[in-house]
C-alpha cells in the first residue's frame, strides 16, 4: 500500500505587504496571521489581520481553509468559515486585505525541508535576507533542440499577472494586448499577438509571435520557440513583464529586486 503523495502548497502573494512573494509548504497545517510563529506572517502593524487569522489544513489529498479571525476571510470573493480549496482559488484575508493565490503541485519525492520561501520583490527588512534568487546571468541558456509542434492538448496553465489570475485547461494559449488573445496583457512593450504557450513532448513551451525576437528565458532570446524549465525567468520583452515558471503549468509575475 502506497503512502500519501507529496503535495506542495504554493501561495503566490498578489496584493499586500508580501506582494511578489511565492511561498511553498510541505506542512500538513499552514498557519496565517501576525503571530511571529505563523508560517505566513504579516507585519505586526497590519491591524486588519488577526494574530492567528486562518489556517490551511491537509485532509487526505485535499486542503481546507479554516477562518479564525475577527475580520474574516474570502475565497473567490465569498466569505467563508471553512472551505476546501482548489488550485487557482484566490484568498483574501479581511476585506481589502492581502490577496493570495492558492496552487498545489505533486512531487516525486519530498524536499529535505518542509518550507521553502521564494522572495521575488523587496519586502520588510526582517525577511529580506530570505531572498533566494540566483543572478539571472548564471542561469543556463534554454535548449530548444528539435522544433516542437503546436497542437491542441488538454493540460492546465495558470497565469498570475498583477491582480489577475487566470486558469486554462487547454493549450495553446495566446498572450498579447489584443482582446482576442486568450490572456490579455496591458503593457507598453506587448504587441497585439505577442507570445504563445503550448505543450509538446511532455514539456511546456513558449513561442515568440512578435517577429522581432523579443521573448527571452533567463536573459537568452528564445528565437522562435523554447521549452520552459522549472524556476526559469521568462521575459516577454527586454523591459518586461517577466514571469517565473513554477513548473506544472504555473506562471507567476516576477518583480526584480530594487538595487540596494
N, C-alpha and C positions, 0 to 999 in steps of 0.2 A: 504494500500500500504506500503510495507516494504522499509526501507531506504537502503543506500549503505552498503554492508558488510564491516566489519572492516578488512582491509588488512594491514599487517605489511610488510614493506620493510626491507629485511636483506641484508646488504652489508658486504661481507666477504673479508677482505684485504689479497690478496695472495702474492703480492710483493709491496715493497715500504716502506716508513718510518712507516706506520701503520700496517705492516705485523703482522698477528696474532690477529688482532682486528676484532671483529664482532659487527657491529652497527645495531641497529633496530630502525625503524622510523614509526610513525603513521601519520606524517605530510603529507599534500596534496602537498607540494613542499619541496624538499630536495636540498639545495644549496651545492656546492662543490668548494673548492678553498683555497687560502691562506688568505683570508679575515677573521679576527677574528670572524665575525658574521656568517660564513658559518657553516652549520650543520656538514659537513665533512671537517675538517680543517687540511690542510697540513702545514708543517713547513714553516715559512716565508722565509727561505733561499733556498727553493726548487724552483729555478727560472723558471724551465720549466713549472711550474703550474701557471696559471693566478690567480690574486686575486679572481676573480669571474669566475671560469673556466667552470662550467657546472651546470645544474640543472635537477632534475628528477621531473616531474610534473604528478600528477594523473589526468587522463581524464576518467571518468566513473570508470570502473574496470580495466583499463589499465594504464601503466606508460610510459611516453615519456621522453627520454633523449634529452636535448637540449644543444648543444655546444655553448659557448660564449667566447672561449679562443683564444689566439694568436697561440698556438702550436697544437691545435686540440685534438680530442677525437676519439677513435676507439671502435667499438663494434664487438667482434669476429674477430678482425684483419682488419676491414674495417673502413675507415674514414667516419664520419657522421656529418651532421649538426643537423639533428633531426632523432630519431629512436624510435619506440615502442619496449620496452624490453620484453623479455621472461625469465622465471626462468632458471637459468643456463648460461645466457649470461655473457661474460667476457668483462669488460670495462677497457680500458687503457687510462689514462689521459696524453696525449702528448706521442710522440714516445719514448719508453724506460722509461716511467714514471710509476707511481703507477698502479697496476693491481688489479681489484676488481671483485668479482663475485656477480651478482645480483640474489637475491632469494626473494620469497614472501610467506607468509602464511596467511590464513584466521583465524581470532579469533572469538570465540563465543561471546565475549563481550570486549569492549575497555579497555585498560590498563588505570590506573589513570594518567599516564603521556604520552606525545606524543613522547618521545625519550628515548630509553634505549640503553646504550652502554656497551658492554662486552669487557673488555680488557683481552687478553689471553697471551700476551707477553710483556716484558718491552718495553716501548716506551718513547717518550720525557717526561721530568720531569713535564711539565705543565699539562699533562693529566694523569700522572701516578697515581695520587690519585683517579682517577675514577674507578680503578680496583675493580671489584665486584665479586670475586670468593671465594666461601666457601672453607675452608681447606678440602682436599679430605677425611680425616678421619671422617668428620662429615656427609658425605653422607650416605644415607640408603643402606643396603645390598639389591641387587636385589632378587626378589622373583620369582623363576621360576615356582613354582606351578605345575600344571599338564603339562607334556611334550607337546610341540606344534608339529604340523605336518608341515613338509616341503613340499610345493606344489607350482605349478606354479600359480602366481597371478599377475594381471596387476595393479601394484601400482608403484608410482615413487620412485626413490632413487637417490640422488645426493651426490657424494663423492668429497671432496676437500682435496688434499694431496700435499703440496708444490705448485708448479705452475700448477699442474694437476687438472682439474675439469672435472668430467665425470658424465653424467646423464644416468639413466636406466629407462625403462618403465615397466620392468617385473622382478619379483623376483622368485626364489632365485638368488643371485649374490655371486660368489665365489671370495675370495681375497687371494692372495699369490704371490710368486715371480716367479712362473712358467708362461710362456707366454700363456698357455691355460686357465688361470684364467680370469674371466670377468674383474677384476680390479687388475692390477699388481702393487705390492709394492716392491720397491728395498730397503731393509733394512737388516742389518746383522742378525737380530733375526727372520725374517719372513721365514717361511717354504714354500715348493712348493705349497701346498694347506693348507692355514692357518686358514681361518675362512669363514663363510657363513652367509649372511644376508637373512632373509626370513620374510614372513608376515603370521600371523595366528591370528584368534580371534581378529581382529581389532587392532593388535599391530605389531610393527617391533621387530624382534628377531635377536640375534646373536648366532651362533653355533661354538664351538671350534672344529676345524678339526685336530688339531695338535697331539692329543693323549698324550700330555704332560701337559695338564692343564695350558696353558699359558695365555689365554684371561681372562681379568677381567673388571668389571664395578665398578667404584667408589672405586677401591682398593680391591674389593672382587672377587675371582675367580668365573667364571660363571659355572664351571663344564662342563657339556655337552652343555647346552644352557641356555639363559636367555633373558627376554624382555628388550628392550631399553626404558627408560623413558626420557621425555624431559629434557634437560640440564645435563644429566649424562655424565660422562667421561668414554670412552671405550678405554682400553689399550690392544693392540694385544700381548704384552709381558711385562714382568716386567720393561723393559727399553724402551718401546715404539715400534712403534709410537702410539700416543694417539689421539683420536678424541672426539669432543663434539657432542652429538646428539642433534640437534636443534629442533627435532620434525618434523612431516610431511615428514619423509624420507630424512632428510638433515644431513650429517656428515661433520664436518669441522675439519681440523687438529688443535690440541691443543698443544701449546708450553708452558711448565710450566715456571712461572716467575723465573728469576735468583735470588738466595738468595742475600739479601742485604749485 
